[in-house]
Every structure is written in C-alpha cells, then in structure tokens.
Amino acid sequence: MKRYSKAAGFFGGIVLCAVLCLLPLEGLSREGQLCLGLTLMTVVWWAAQIAQSGYVSGVYLMLLCLFKVAEPSVIFSGWTGSTIWLVAGAYLIASAVRGSGLGERLSYWFILRFVRGWRSILVSVFALTLILSLLIPHPWPRAFLIMSVMLVVIRSARIPRADGVIVGFTVFAASVPVSLIFLTGDATINPLAASYAGEVSFLRWLQVIGPPALLLSVLTLGLILLLFRPSAQVKLDLEEIRAAQAKLGRLTERELRTLVWVVAAIALWLTNGFTGLDIGWITLLIAMLMSMPVVGGVLEAKDWGEVPVHVMVFLTAAIAIGRVGAATGMNGWIADTLLPAAMPDSPVLTALCIAGLSVAVHMLMGSVIAVMGVTIPAFLSITAGTGISPLAVIGIVYLSVAGHYCLPFHHLNMLVGQGKENGMYTQRETLKMSLPLLCAVLVTVVCAVFWWGALGLLG
C-alpha cells in the first residue's frame, strides 16, 4: 500500500508540474512558471515522502539547472553565505558534546535531581532542551541525545510502549518552540530568518523573539500534558539512572576540553552584537579548532560522518526556492495573487492576518525555509509604510510557520523523529496536536504584539 501511495505522489507531482507549466498564468515569466511548477512538484514529493528528502531536493536542484530557470550562482547561493556552513559546524559541535559524554552526563544529573513522575518527565524534556540549546546549536542531534537519555528513563520506570511514544513525541515536539528562543537554538533557520532584517545580534534576537518563543514553549508543554495522558502510574527507578550515570565514570579530559570550547562558542555568540563576528563562521571555526592538536583533540576525522549530506542538499533546495523564486518573479506573483494588497489598521488584526496567511502557505508548501522565502519579502513590502519594524514582521511569520505543524513533513524537527527507531511516534500524534497547537501559536502572536509594542517595534 505504501509503495502505491509513493507512486501516486510521484506521478501526481509530475502532473501538477506539467499543468502549471502549461497554464496561461498572466504576469508570470516562463522561468517563474517553471519555478512554480517544479517547486510545487517538489512540495508534493516531500509531502508524499516518495524518497528521502535529500534525493527529492537533489532532483529539484538539477532540474532548475537543466531547464536554466536561474543561474547556478543563484540556485546554489546558500553555499556562498554562512548558513549551510553553520549547519556543518553545529553538527560537529553536537558530535563533540554527545561523543565526549558531556551532554549525557548533564542530562543524568538533571534527571536525578528533578524527575520523579510522569509530569516531571515531560517537563524535564523541555528543560533539558532549553539548557542543551546553548551547548548544541542544532535541534536534531540535541533531540536524539535527549531521546537516548529518555530511553533509559522509559526502561527504568517500566513505562508501557504506548506511553513511551508520548515521551518520544514530547522530545521532538519540545525542539520546535524551544529552538526559537536563542538565535543559535536552531543554527539552520534562525539565522536565515534574522537575515531578512539585516544584522541581528544574539542578544537582540533573545530580546525580541525569545519571550514569545518561551511562551509558545510553555503552551506546547501544557497541550501535551492535556492531550496525552499516561495509561499507568509512573515511578522512576533512580538506582538504574544512577547506574547509567556511573558507567560514564569520572569527568574526562575530553569532556573538559569540549566544555571549554562550547563555553567559548557561547561567549562569542553572546557578544556578536558587539564584535560584529558572523555566528555561522564562529560556529564553524570553533568546530575546526576542536580538532587541532594541543588546543583541541576533541574531534577526529570520523566525526565528519556526523554531518548529514542529505540535510545540506535539502537546505540548499529550501533556500533556492526563496532565492530562485525572487529572481524569476515567482515570489512576487504569489504575493500579488494570494496575499492582500494592504493590512488592517489594528496591529493585532494585522498580526493575525499575517499569521493566518503564513500558516495557510505553510500547509501548502511544507518547508519552513521555503515559506519564509515567499512570504517574508511580500509582507515586508506590504507593511513598509506602516512603521512596523521588519523584525516584528519576520517574528510573526517565523513564529507562525516554525512553531506549528500538521503532518511531520511540515517541520523537519518532527520529521526526523518520526518512526519506531527514532522518537517512536507516527503521524497520528502530530495530527492530534495540530489544531490545538495552531491556537497556541495565534495566542503567542497576539501576546507578541503587545510585547513588541512595549519595545517600540510597532511604530
């Protein structure tokens, strides 16, 4: 059955592309029409999961090149900035924190002091995600590290599999809103979102986006506690947790070196607003120095295997959707066709309008990065004369699309955790969460408007 659904998605995407390329779409160039057709074909393929996202993205990139939709320098422009290189650095730092045992040691220490029952297990997932988001600047390796610790908790507490699925879902669901609090919480898309407003420092992001993202994190935790109830009472066997901690032994030299370099990275991230140093290049440099003799000795040649090529290809394609869409006029055509020409006078209504339209486009396109590439430039243009700060507009769009999902493919943090071998959950859990989460996102956006008004970002 799954094979037939993949085939249907494959041919359905091709048919949709062909129809869009043949339709007489006024105001859209040939290149823009090709870009629209190929983009929506790719979105259908991502949604249908016809193949790994890296392979689908590779097909999209090659077709853009072969049909000369844009110059290769535009298609692969993601590689000329720091964003993709930041991802490589983030994965290498995450590998060092995980491989040295430092992250696991901190997680066990936290659990032994604060976790006693079901509610505290789920709360601890969010707390650990927040703490480790400063040590591991990418949500996926961070979530997998926390998941490995939670598997020990699940075994020690004799948690039934059905309830273990809830814990796994919580691990990856927590990574969605918590990753938005710090600029380096998601080293893939947070800096990309910030780039639309020019140079945004670590502290400025924390001031503007941090409080709304923290509120969304609390609301997400509350929804999980409300919607997903355990089937049996949970009692944690602390001795088994202590045994797992004891296996780590004493703090090693490698852990100490890792800790020193991570602290150095955090210090440079925090001060980038004063130093002017790009966070992407800082992250990559720290990762490279962790491999050097004398001062490093933390990363080895084999650690390059932790950097997933398919993620880099997917990210290249996601960035290309926005950049090629802008170069061919596709973004402008979509904005003129689907978005209103003006916004309401009320800041709250404006925010809800932007949020609602952003979520609608996100449900269609799937990729958070692609949606940002299409909607942020359009909304910045619409609100240009209203006195609303570009960072506030970006914040509304970003909180709406990066904080919400319906199916796992709508957010990569949820997609990578899906499956028995990862977070153990299926599409059933994300669908159950989708509508309540949308309400939480809209509440967050409204509260953010009042916060940004106090900061003077709304004119």
N, C-alpha and C positions, 0 to 999 in steps of 0.2 A: 504493500500500500504506500509505504514511504517512497519507494522508487518511482511510483506513478505520480505522486504529488510533486516530486522533484522534476520529473519530465514535464508535467503540466506547467510548473513555474518557469522552466527553461524556455519552452516554446511560447508561453504566454508573454514573457518579457520580450521575445523577438517580435511577436506580432504587434505588441504595443509600440515598440520602437518603429516598426515599419509604418504603422498607421500614422503616428505623429510626424514622421518624416514626409509622408505623402499629403497630409492635410494642408490646405491653404491658410496658414496662420499669418494674418496681417501684422506688419510691424516687427516681424522676426526674420533675421537674416538666415541664409542657408546654413551657415555654421552654427548659429543659435538654435536652429531647428534640429540639426544633427545632435548638438549637445543635449537638448531637451530629450530627444528620443533615446539616446544612449544612456543618459542619466536615469531616466525612469525605468529603462530596461534593467539597469544595474540594481536599482532600488527593489524591483520585483524579485530579482535573483537573490539579493540579500534577505528579503523577507521570506522567500520560499526555501532559503538555505539549500540551494541546489548544489553548492560546493563550499569549501572553506572560503571565508571572506577574502583571504589573500588572493586566491585564484580568480574569484569573480572580479576583484579590483584590478588584477593584472590584465584581464581581458578588456575591461573598460579603458584602462590607460593606453593599451596598444591600439585599440580601435580609434581613440582620439588622435593618436599619432598617424595611423594609416590613412584615415579619412581627412587628415590635415585640418581638423577642427580648430586647432590653435598651434602655435609654435611649441616645440618641445620645452623651451625655456619657461613657458607659461604652465604647461602641463605638469612639469616636474619642479615647479618653483618652490615647493615645500622643502626641497633639499638645499636650497641656497640660503635659507634662514636657519635659525637655531632650533625651531620646533621639533623637527624629526630627530636631530642630533640630541636634543634634550631627552627624548624618549630612550635613546640608547644609553645615555648616562644614567637615567633614572633606573633602568633595568639592572645595570651593572652595580649601582649602589645598593639596590634592593637585594641583589645576589650576595653582596658582601655582608649585609645585615642578616640575611637569612642563613647563608652558608657558615658564617662565623658562630652562629648560635645566639647572637646578641638579642635579636628580635624575639626568639623563643624564650630566652631567659627572662626578659622583661614581661612577656605575656604570662608566664607561670607565676612570677612574683605578684603581678596584679591579681590574678585569679585567686591565689591563696589568701589574699588579704580582703578581697571584696566580693567574691562569688560564693553563694551558699544555696541558692534555689533557682527555680525556673526564671523568675523575673530578673534576678540579678545576672543570670547567664546572658540574656538578651541585652540588658543594659551594658554589661561588660563588653559585648561585641562593639557597640557604638563607642564606648570609652576608649577601648584599645585602638579602634580605627582612627579616632581623633589623635591619640598620643603618637601612634606609629606614622601618621600622615606627615609628621615633621621629620621622621627618620627615613622613611621610604617614600620617595616622591612619585609614586605611581600606584594607582588603586589596585591593579590586578595582582602583582606579586605580594602586596600588602594583604589583600583579601585571602590569597592562598596560604600565606603564613598563619593568619588568624584561624583559617579553616583547619589547618593541621593541628593547632592547639585545641580547637573546639572538638576535634575528633577524639582527643584524649579525654576531654570533659564528658563527651557523649558516652564513651566506654565506661568511665569511672562512675558515672551516675546511672548506668544501665538504662539510658534513655531509649525508648522504642524507636524504630526506624521512622515512623510517621512523624514523631516529634523531632527526630534528628533532621528531617527535611526542613522543618521550620527554622532550626538553628542555622542550617546551611543557607537557607534563603535570607535570613537576617544578616549573615556575614556579608553577602554581596549587595543586599539592599542598603545596608549601612554605608557602603562605599559610595553610593550615589550622591546623597546630600552632604555627607561629611567631607568628601573630597573637594567640595566647593569652598570650604571655609578658608583655607590657606591657598595662596597663589600656586604653591608647589604641591598642593594636595593631589592634584591631577596634572602631572607635568606634560600631558599631551594636549589637553584642550583649554585649561585655564589660561595659560599664556597666550594661546591663539585668540581666545575671546578678548583678553585685555588689549591685544594688539590693535583692535579696531578703534580704541580710544587713544592710541599713541603709546607713550611710555607710561606704564602703571607700575609703581613700586610694590614690593611685598606688603608694606605697611598700609599703603593706600587701598589695596585690594582687601586687606583684612578689615579696614575701617568701613568700606562701602558694602562689600559683598559678604563679609564674614558674619555679621549679626543676622541678616535674613537667612543665610545658609544654615546657621546654627539653629534658628527657629524651625526651619524645614526638617532638620535632623531630629529635633525633639518631636515634631508632629509625626514624622515617619516612624519613629520608635513607638509612639503612642498607638498608631494604627496597627502596627504589627502585634503589639500586646493585646489589642482589642479584637483583631480579626483572626489571629492564630492562637488557639488555646491548646495547652498540652493535654494528652489523653490520660496521663497518670502523674501522680505527685513525683517531684524530682528531689533526690537527696544526693548531694555530691560527696564522693569518697575522696576526702582531702589527702589521705595517705597515698593514693595512687598518683595524684597530682604531684605530691612531694617526691615520690619515686621517680617520676618523669623528670622533675627538676634536678634531682640528684644525679641522674645519668649525664647531665651536662657537665658535671664536675665543677671545679673552681674556674673563676673568670680567667680566660686565656689571654695571651699576648695579642692574638689576632683579634679578639673581641675588643681589647683596649685600643688597638690601632684603628679598628673600624669606628669605634665610638669617637675618637679624636677627629677623624676625617668627617664624620657626619656632623659633629658639633661645628667644625669649621665651615661646612657647607651651609648649615642653618644660619650661622653668623653672617656669611656673605649674602644669603638670601634676604635676611632681615635688613641689611644695610645697603641693598642695591639701589634704593631710592637716593642715597647719598653718594655712593660710589659711581653710579651710572653703569655698572657692570651688568651685562645681559645674563639673566638667570639660566638660560639654556647653555651658554658657553661655560658658566660657572659650574653647572652640574656635570657637564662632560669632562671638564678639566679635573674636577675632584675625583671622578671615576678613573681617569687616566693616571693620576698621581697615586691612587690606591694600589696600582700595580708596580710602581717604581721600587727599586732596591733601596735599602736604608730607611727611607721615609714611608714606604708603602708596605709591600709584601702581603697585601690582603687579597687582591685579585690575581688570578692566573689566566693563562691562555684559554683554558677550557671554559672560563666564565663568559666568553663571548657567545657561547652557545645559549646563554640565558636571554640574549637579545633576539626576539622573535622576528624573523624576516617578514612573515605574513602580516604582522601588525604594521611594519614600516610601509609595506605595499598598500595596505588598506588606508593608512593615514595619508599617504601620497594621493590616493584616489579621492579621499574625502576632501582634502584641501583643493585638489584640482577641480572638483565640482564647483566650488565657490569662485576660484580664480578664472577658470575657463568660462564659467557662466557669466562672469563680469566682462571678460574680453570679447565674448561673442554676442553680448546683449541679451542673453537668456535671463539673467537675474532681473534686469530692468523690465523685460517683457512680463515675467511672472509677477513682479511687484505691481505693474500697471494693470494687469489682468485680474489678479486675485486680491490685492490689498486696496484699502480705501485711499482716496486722494488726500484726506485730512483726518485729524483726530479730534475727539471731543474736547471741550474746554476744561473739564474736570480732570485733574491728574490721576485720580483713582480710576475713572472710566477709561482714560487713555491707557493706563497700565493694564487694565483688564482686557481691553480691546487688543493690545499688542500681545498679551499673554495668550489669549484665546486663539488668535490667528497663528501665533508661533506654534502652539500645540497642534493645531489643525495641519499645518505644513509638516510638522514633525511626524505625525501619524502617516502622512503620505510618503515622505522621503526617507524616513527611518534614521538616517545618520545625523547625529547632533552637529557634527562639523559642517556637513552639507547644508543643514537648515540655517546655521549661523551665517554661512557664506551667502545665502539667498536673502534672508530676512533682515539681518542687521544693517547692511547698507541701505536697504529700502526704508526701514524705519528711521534710520538716522537722517535720511533725506526728507522724509515726511515731517519729522519733528525739528528740523533745522532752525526754523524761525520761532519756536515756541519758548526758548530759554531753558529747555530741559537739557541737562548735561548728557553728553554722549555716553558717559559711563553708566548713568541711570538707565538709559535705553538699552544698552548692552546687558545690564543686570537683569532687566525684566525678561528679555528674550532668553538669556542664559539660564536663569532660574527656572523658566518655564520648560525649556527643552532638555536641559541637563539634569533636572530634578524629577522628571516624570518619564514613565514608560507604560506601555500597554502589553506588548509582547517583548520577549527577551532581546530581539534584534533592534528594538528602539533604543537600547542603551547597552553599549559594549560591556560595561561592568556587570550587567545581568546576563549577557550572552555568554561570557567566558565562564560563568559559574554554573550554567545550566548543565544538567546531566548527572548520572549516578556517580561518575568518577570525580566530579568536581564538588559542587555545592549540594548535589543530590536532588534538587528541585526541578520542576518542569514548567511549562507554560501556564499550567493551572494556577500556580501561586502568583505569578506576575499579573495574570488577568484578574484574579481576586483582589489584588492590590490597586489596580489601575485607576478605577473611578474614585475611590476614597483618596488616593494619592493626588489626583487632579484637584480635588477640593482643597487639600493641604497646600498644594502649590499656589492656588489662587489666593488663599488666606495669606500665605507668605508674601506674595506680590503686593497685596493691599497694605500689609504691615510695613513692607519695604518702602512703599511710597511715603509713609509718614516719617520713617527713619531718614530717607534721603531728603525730605523736606526740611528736617531739622539740620541736616548737613549743608543745606543751601544748594542742592543739586537740581532743584525743580524750578529755578528762576524766581 
